Amino acid sequence: MATTGKQLFTTLDADGTLTVAIEDVTFPEPVGNQVLVKMEAAPINPSDLAILVGAADLETASYTPGKFVATVPEPYNAGAKARHGLKLPAGNEGAGTVVAAGESDTAQALVGQRVSCVPGHAYSQYCIGDAAMCLPLGDHPAEDGASAFVNPMTALGFAETARMDGADAILHTVGASNLGQMLTRICKEDGIGLVNIVRKDDQAELLAGMGSTHVVNSASDDFQHALAAAIEETGAFYGFDPIGGGRSVDTAFKAMEQVAARRMTAYSRYGSNQPKRMFIYGRLSTDPTILTPSYGFGWTLSGWLLFPFLQSAGEDVVGRMRNRVRENLTTTFASSYKRRVDLDQMLTKDALTEYSKMKTGEKYLVTPWS
Amino acid sequence: MATTGKQLFTTLDADGTLTVAIEDVTFPEPVGNQVLVKMEAAPINPSDLAILVGAADLETASYTPGKFVATVPEPYNAGAKARHGLKLPAGNEGAGTVVAAGESDTAQALVGQRVSCVPGHAYSQYCIGDAAMCLPLGDHPAEDGASAFVNPMTALGFAETARMDGADAILHTVGASNLGQMLTRICKEDGIGLVNIVRKDDQAELLAGMGSTHVVNSASDDFQHALAAAIEETGAFYGFDPIGGGRSVDTAFKAMEQVAARRMTAYSRYGSNQPKRMFIYGRLSTDPTILTPSYGFGWTLSGWLLFPFLQSAGEDVVGRMRNRVRENLTTTFASSYKRRVDLDQMLTKDALTEYSKMKTGEKYLVTPWS
């Protein structure tokens, strides 16, 4: 018997018209290692927004129930040329109950279980997922497992990446995000030094309350000085940044070099030899990244993405990471949400305008059957 | 008997006053592994200019014989805080004849020989150098060996770095420079693919005449297209850039991603997984480096400096590189100069104004006894 349900699709035409709409879809029977999951909850992560909203003008868009049509201005439209005309699903991750499975033992074993999954089309009433990527949630409600993959595995991935590079302290430029809070708990549990940058006093208090010992507020007058002091105390010449655009990475490198320069015994026109390493793992800002020539040549900046990292890390590491997530779902890896919306509500002007700002503490959860 | 001679010193005061002057100096007796070299020729490399001129305003400077006094504007002056008040020598490398040596066998063996050396104060009639860093020039005149270190070892260092990273093709953003020409010869000899970017037709002809098969002119209308085609043909997702500021690296990453995107079978909002790697090894432009969010997350950008590279490469590799330079001094590693100046002439307005522009093909050679 065919399963039908509602699913979100996003299409960008060559002229810059972005159409995001809920449609009725018939889902195929799962085969092999596939499972069919009746979705109960899916978070709207920053990593979902590029495809869902991108640089579209939400103010001038037209909104009808279950649909919005907006214009993506240039040069963003031209930059997204590769997706022109493609009708794409959205939603990296979510949680729900397995209602059918392919013939493999792994898939069959999940029938009837509530699982966290990473289907890539989670804004939907049903999803086809890979059984190997499902995490059984036991008695946990779906909300506990909706965000069990992207943020937890990314935060753990930072700790793993640092370990592989021999770094024992991390700088994180958006400390109070859901991911930042997870990273704070992980670093505390694993004895990794952590410098958290926040933008508000209440965020600083939140992290301090979680036991974060080095929290620096970028809105304070002595920010640059305080940041350098925190780097000096922790040795965090290694960090992760989800902003990408603007001077976030530049500020971090400058503070790192400031600390390294203080330790130099002789002047060098080339700056210090202290290796400084930053990773951009998101694009909260699509402005260009600005790097000033003020920290010599001893630095490296890379993009960082979860899936390529998991591939390079290997099965053993990934298995260990996933077990740790499952065992600490409501503690280390707990997420919180500002608002729950169904598929139609997520495409209203109010909701879109709010969640597309990606403000810390304002994450949305899609509950497609509510 | 004490040896005296003229030497250049550069001093930046806290108020931004830059004083560069030739002074009479008494040189110490060489001890241990040191040699005293009577300098005959020293090139003015881009890497020397930061300390010699930096961002000083040469138009409003005051010039007297053997001296100029200029103002370094903010924020460059504040950025050079670490050298405020320090009286610094200049000139990374040069060549001359060893006239005295310390007691070590290595040093003694060089007495009377013409050598290439890396004293860090080569704008001088005499230098104290480390015998281990001297390259005996045999019958070569000093001019042949004046630039035997910085450019040759840097160009060879690129090839070594690429090999260590498993890259078999290199993109070089300033192909027609002295260093670029050396790199062209090295890549041809070693079977490494090379994409050379130039800015003028005559530079393209020069490199083509040297057998460079992929030369792209950034002034041509189809530059971006031609660059992508050259990257596609060579597989050069790996490159070196001496400009640093502006969009030089950004342009390279964009073209690399363009090639990688063509090979993708499915759309990904994150861009391709093709690793792209660039190194900034100079600062011909002190503008900020601009990186646009248009090539996903599969990229890494690092600073690259010769001395830290040599330290990490180890003695065997460095020894092999130095032998190759010595054996190919007037072929693979030949340099050419536009003009020869003595120590006083190098501080005249005409000379400073020209060589501080660091134009391709306009390198100066300092001949302190002429």
Boltz contact constraints between the chains, C-beta under 6 A:
constraints:
  - contact:
      token1: [A, 50]
      token2: [B, 269]
      max_distance: 6.0
  - contact:
      token1: [A, 51]
      token2: [B, 269]
      max_distance: 6.0
  - contact:
      token1: [A, 79]
      token2: [B, 294]
      max_distance: 6.0
  - contact:
      token1: [A, 82]
      token2: [B, 261]
      max_distance: 6.0
  - contact:
      token1: [A, 82]
      token2: [B, 267]
      max_distance: 6.0
  - contact:
      token1: [A, 83]
      token2: [B, 267]
      max_distance: 6.0
  - contact:
      token1: [A, 86]
      token2: [B, 267]
      max_distance: 6.0
  - contact:
      token1: [A, 261]
      token2: [B, 82]
      max_distance: 6.0
  - contact:
      token1: [A, 267]
      token2: [B, 82]
      max_distance: 6.0
  - contact:
      token1: [A, 267]
      token2: [B, 83]
      max_distance: 6.0
  - contact:
      token1: [A, 267]
      token2: [B, 86]
      max_distance: 6.0
  - contact:
      token1: [A, 269]
      token2: [B, 50]
      max_distance: 6.0
  - contact:
      token1: [A, 269]
      token2: [B, 51]
      max_distance: 6.0
  - contact:
      token1: [A, 270]
      token2: [B, 305]
      max_distance: 6.0
  - contact:
      token1: [A, 273]
      token2: [B, 308]
      max_distance: 6.0
  - contact:
      token1: [A, 283]
      token2: [B, 293]
      max_distance: 6.0
  - contact:
      token1: [A, 286]
      token2: [B, 293]
      max_distance: 6.0
  - contact:
      token1: [A, 288]
      token2: [B, 290]
      max_distance: 6.0
  - contact:
      token1: [A, 288]
      token2: [B, 292]
      max_distance: 6.0
  - contact:
      token1: [A, 289]
      token2: [B, 291]
      max_distance: 6.0
  - contact:
      token1: [A, 290]
      token2: [B, 288]
      max_distance: 6.0
  - contact:
      token1: [A, 291]
      token2: [B, 289]
      max_distance: 6.0
  - contact:
      token1: [A, 292]
      token2: [B, 288]
      max_distance: 6.0
  - contact:
      token1: [A, 293]
      token2: [B, 283]
      max_distance: 6.0
  - contact:
      token1: [A, 293]
      token2: [B, 286]
      max_distance: 6.0
  - contact:
      token1: [A, 294]
      token2: [B, 79]
      max_distance: 6.0
  - contact:
      token1: [A, 297]
      token2: [B, 303]
      max_distance: 6.0
  - contact:
      token1: [A, 297]
      token2: [B, 305]
      max_distance: 6.0
  - contact:
      token1: [A, 299]
      token2: [B, 303]
      max_distance: 6.0
  - contact:
      token1: [A, 300]
      token2: [B, 302]
      max_distance: 6.0
  - contact:
      token1: [A, 301]
      token2: [B, 301]
      max_distance: 6.0
  - contact:
      token1: [A, 302]
      token2: [B, 300]
      max_distance: 6.0
  - contact:
      token1: [A, 303]
      token2: [B, 297]
      max_distance: 6.0
  - contact:
      token1: [A, 303]
      token2: [B, 299]
      max_distance: 6.0
  - contact:
      token1: [A, 305]
      token2: [B, 270]
      max_distance: 6.0
  - contact:
      token1: [A, 305]
      token2: [B, 297]
      max_distance: 6.0
  - contact:
      token1: [A, 308]
      token2: [B, 273]
      max_distance: 6.0
